[in-house]
Amino acid sequence: MDSQEQKQAQPFTDIFDEDEAETSFLLSKPTCLIVFGKPGSGKKTLARKLAQRWNCIFIEASEVIQMNIQQGTEYGLKCQELLCKGESIPEEVVTEMILQKIESPEVAHFGYVLTGFPFLSEKCMTVLQQIEKITNLKLKPDILINIKCPDYELCQRISGQRQNPDSGEIYQRSQCDPEVIDKHKKEKGQDEEEDEEDEDQDEEEEGEGEEETGEGPRKKLESFHQLVQRPEDFLENAEKRIGMYKDRMLSPLEEFLAHHDCRYLIEVDGSQEADHVFEVNKNYTCNYCYFNKQDELFRALSSCKLIAPRYRWRRSRWGQVCPVALKEGDIVMGNPEFAVSFLGKMYVLSSEEALKKFVLNPRPYLLPPMPTCPCKVFVFGPPFSGRTTICNLIAHNYKGKV
């Protein structure tokens, strides 16, 4: 009976009440994901694809370091100084940058996809201590994705990787080895016997173009020869890294996964190609914003990008007044050049800075206490008539400033 009463006492959101449903969404926690897996299992590739598809913030050690260096932050300058000396960046600094990124305003709105953490090395913290950091996050992960792949396949995949020394891009053997590429082409040709004639015509046209220029195949072969193998991708080093993962990471990670809600634990087969590891709905987006640069586009916004049939974008309750400026206590009319739509309503911001603040995280500007037009009172009178006293009383009663 007590449990039933507690369930009834919980607040219920009426989905047909627009204001109540909008407030419920703004107060809701954004979706957060973590991708785990052995070295070389493709967790970084999967996490990046998930972040792009679900409009989340991609968080990974190298990405966070690069971002801080580009922005010239305190951590970024420190990392740049260490890298210029040829030294490695301490794990403590990398951990602090990752945690700082998770606590940023854009992550508080869009959520995150984290990978590469916990670290395999235990110079700074043990794996258990790093997992405790994850469990104690303010924005705790909702969905855990664990990529499983046999050790032999991982070793073959890692040892087959090659890097372009100029661009830094990493290629799999299936992307850079001419023999493997020709083998895949032959297999596809056998599966598609009905279209052989069309393929022959295309090959003849390509051959004619190559004969005219004489540069197409040569450029490709030269790029293959330019690729190099990194020391960490040697077979013996790959086996050593996978062995360290099984010794240090596997046991505490399995215990962490076992305590998580099984409904939000996803285990995927990492032996297949990265593009087919995890399929998500391409048509779904968590948050959407559409920008305009002209008044005509602002008018067109109300009749395009329909949420449902016969549904139109609508103006927000603030009309053309900037909600960011209202929250800061000022009335500023918005500029259609900085118009943005969110949750089916149009908001007109006053400046590019206000637009950036709103796009990073609109929740602080829309949640209660709602931004209202400030009331400004001017008290005047002859000397010693009590102007200061009245001003102080009005400010005290209505929480204003003198």
N, C-alpha and C positions, 0 to 999 in steps of 0.2 A: 504493500500500500504506500509505504514511504517513497519508494522509487517511482510509483505512478504519479504521486503528488509532485515530486521533483520534476518529472518530465512535463507536467502541465504548467509548472511555474516558470519554465524556460520561455524566453521571449519568442514569439512566432512572427515571422516576417510575412506580411500579406503581399504576395507577388503582384496583385492587382492594384496595390497602392503604390503609385509611382515614386513618391518621395521616400516611403519606407523601404522599398526595394533598392533604390539608389543608395540610400544611407547604409543599408546592409552590405551592399557591394563595396562601398568605400571603406567600411570598417573591416572587411574581410582580409584575410592574409593572402598574399600572392603565392602562386604555386612555385615551389622550390624543388629542384631535383639534384641528385648526386649520381654520378656514373663511376662505378668501380670496375676493375679488371686488371689482369696481369699485364706486365710490360709488353707493348706491341699488340695488344688485343683490339686496338682501334677505339679506345674510350674517348680520346680527344676529338677524333673525327665525328663520332656519334654525338658527343656533347655539343659540338659546334652546330651540327645539323639540327639538333633539338632546339637550341637557342634561336636559330634562324626561323624555324617553323613556328615555334610557340611564342615568339617575340619576348624572350627572356634575355637576361644579361649573362653572357658567357664568361665564366671565371676560371682561369687556369694560370699557373705560376708564370710561365713565359709571357702570356698576354698581359698579366697585371704588371710585370716588370717593365715591359715595353710601353705600356700606357703611362706609368709613372715617369719614365724617362722622357717621353714626348711632352707631357704636361709640365715637366720641370718641378715636380714636388720635392719635398725634403728627402723622401725615400728614393725618388728617382735620381736626384743628384748624387746621393750616396752610392747607389748602384752603378751609376755611370763612372764615378771615381774608381770604384773597385774593378770594374771591367776594363778600364783604361790601364790599370796596373797589372792586368792579367790575372787577377784574383777572382775567386768564386764568391757569389753572394751568399751570406749566411742564411740558414733556414729560418732563423728568428726573424730576420727582416722580411723574408718572403711571406712568412706566416702572418706577420702584422699587416702587410699590404693586402693579403687576401681577406683578412678579417675586416680591414678598413673598407674594402670594396663591398663586402657583404652588408655593411652598415650604411652604405651610401643611399641617398634619397631615391635614385632611379631604381635600385634593387628593391627598395621598400615598396615600389609601385609595380614593377614588371616581374619581380622574382628573379631567380638565378638558376643556372645549370653549372654545377661545380664538378670539376674532375681534377685528377692528379693530387688529391689530398684525401687521406694522409700520405705523407712522404714515406718512401721506402727506407731512406736513411734515418737513423735515430741519433744524429749528432746533437740536435737541439732538444727534442722530446721523443719519448717512446711512442709506438703506434697507439697504445692504450690512451696515453695522454692526448694525442691528437684526436682520437675518436671522442674523448670527453669534450674537447673543444667543439666538435660538431654537435654533440647532444646538448651543449649549453648555449648554442647560438640563439639569439633573439628570434631570427627567422629560421626555424628548424626545417630540415628537409622533409618534404611530404612524400616524395617518390624516390625509392632507391632502385637503381638499375645496375645489375651485376652481369658483366659479359664473361661467359665461360668459353674456354677454348683449350684443346689438348696442347700439352707442352711441345710435342714434336712439330705440330703445325705452326706454333708460335715461333719456334727457333728457325724453321725454314723461312717464315715470313720476314722475320727481323734480319736474318743474314742475307736475304735477297733485296733489302732496301738500298737505294742509292740516293745520293744528295747532289744537287747542282751547286757547285761552289760559288757561282756568281749570284744566284737568286736565293739560295738557301732552301729551296723546295725539295721535299723528299718524295721519291717515286718508288712504287712497288715494282717487283720484278715483272708483273703482268703489264706494267705501263712502259717499261724501258727496255726490256730484253726482246730483241727482234725475233728470236726463235719462238718465244712464248707467244708473241703477238701473231706470228704467222700460224702457229698451231691453233690459236683461238679462231683465226679467220677461216682456217680449213674446216674446223668443227662447225662454225656457223654456216659455211657453204654447203656442208653435207645436210644440215638440218633444213636448209632453205633451197632445196633442189628446184622447186617450182619457179623461183625467181632468178635462176642462173643466167638467163638471157639478158635480163635487165642489168644484172651485175656486170656481165661481160661488156655491155655497152658503156657502162659508167667507167669501168677500168680502162677501156680503150680511150675514152675522152680524157681521163686523167693522164694516161700514158702519153697522149699527144701533147698535153700541156706541159708535161715534164720534159719531153723531148725538145720543146720550143725553148724552155727556160734553162733546163739542165741543172737546176739548183734545188728542186724540191726534195728528192731522196737524199741528196748529199748533206743538206742542212740537218735532216733528221739523224743521219748516222753520226755526224759530227757532234750533235748534242748528246747522243748515247755515249760516245767516247769521253765526253767531258764529265760525266757523272762519276762520283767517287764514293767509296764506302767508308763510313765513319767507324772509328775504333769500337764504339759501343755496339755496333751492328755485327761485329765478328761473331762467328758461331759460338766460340768458347765464352765470350763475354755475355752473349744473349742467354746461354745456359746458366751462367753464374747469376745473372739478374733474376731469372725466373726461380732459381733455387732460393735466393734471398727472399723473394716474395712469399714463397711457400713456407719458409722458416719463420719469418717475422710477421707477415701481414695476414696470412690466411686464417689462423686460429682466432685472433681478436676480431677480425672482420666478420667471420662467420657467426661469432657470438653476437655481434652488433646487428647483423641482418636477422638473426633468429628472434631477437626481441622486438623487431619492427612489425607493424601490422602487415600480415601476409597479403592483404588486398592491394597494398601499395608497394609491393616488392616484385620487381620484374627481372627475370633471369632470361637472357637471350643467348643464342648460339653465335659465338664470334668466329666460327670457322668459315662462314660464308663471307661474301664481299661486304664492304662497309656500307654501300648504298642499300643493301637488303637486310642489314642487321635488325633494324627497327623501323617499322612503317608507322607513320602518324598521318592524321587527317590533314591534308594540305589546305583544305578550305576553311579550317577553323582558326580563328585568331582570338587571343585573350583580350587584347586591348587594341584599339585602332584609332588613328589620328589622321586627318586629312587636312593639308595646308593649302592656303590660297594666297595669291599675290595680287589679285585684282578684284575690284568690286563685282565684276561680272561672275567671276568664279565663286565669290561668296554667295551670290544669289543662286547660282546653279547648285551649290552644295545642298540646298534644301530639297532638291528634287532628284538627287543622284545617290548612288551607293545605298540602296534601300536595305533596311534590316529585314523586312518582310513585305509581301505584296500589299500595296496601298498604304505603306508606312512611310512617312516623311521625316527628315531631320527637322528639329524644332529649335527655336531660340531658347536659351537658358533663362532662368528667372531674372537674371541681371541685364538682359537685353544687350545693349552695346557697351555697357560699363565693364571695365576690366576687373575680373574677380581677384587677381593678384594685388592690384592697387587697393581694392576695397579691404582686403584682409590686412593690409598695411595701414589702413585708416585714411585713405584719400580717395576722392572721386575723380577718376580719369576715364574719359571716353576711349573705347577701343578703336583700333585701326583695322579695317577689313584686310589689310595686307598681312596681319598677324592673326587671322581667324583660324580656329581649330575646332574640330568636332570630337566629342567624347561622350560615350553612352547615349547616342542618339540625339544629343543637344549641341548647339553651336555656342562657342565662347569666343568673344572678341577681346584679344589682349592689346595692351597699349603700346608695347615696345618689344623689341627682339629679346631683351633680357627677361621680360615678363613671360614671353612665349617659351623660352628655354626652361624657366622655373616650372611653368605649368606642365610642359611635356615631360620633364624628368619625373615629376610626381604631382599630379593634380589633387591628390587626396587632402593635403593640408588646407587647400584653398576652397574645398567644397564640403568638408566635414563640419559638424557643429562644434563650437558656435559659428553659425553661418556668417559670412561677411555681409555687413549691412552698411547702408550709407551713413557716414558719421554725421552727427548733429553738431553744428558749430554755433556757439552763442557769443554774442558781443555785448558786454555790459559797459555802459557809459553813464556819466553823471558828474555833478560838480565835485570839487575837492571835499574830502571828509564825509561823503554821502554814504559810505559803506560798500563801495564797489568791490574792494578786495574780499571783504567778508562774504558778500553774496556769491562771488566767483568761487570761493573755496567751498561754500555749502553746495552749490550746484555740482561742482566737480566731484565732491564726496558722495552725493546722492546718486549721480548718474555715471560714476566711474570715469570721469573725464580728466583732462589735463588742463591746468591753468596756464 
